[in-house]
Amino acid sequence: MLTINGGVPLAVVARLRLRRRTEAWSRNDEKLTVITVPALGVVIAPTPVGEGILNFLGQLATGITDSTR
């Protein structure tokens, strides 16, 4: 049986929504994007991919902070 992670369709929708020109967006388009992107973040966060992204961003922030000292 084929299973699909819930984050995959959300990632596809978010990618399609964000590649459009911002000047052409209506209020409904903006609301859908505002709902989709955080929902994708919530779905990805507890996964190994989400933890890897968090680890990478933490290391990046630490590197930037240390370089300014």
Secondary structure, DSSP 8 states (H G I E B T S, - for coil): -----THHHHHHHHHHHHTS-GGG--HHHHHHHHHHHHHHHHHHTTSHHHHHHHHHHHHHHHHHHHHT-
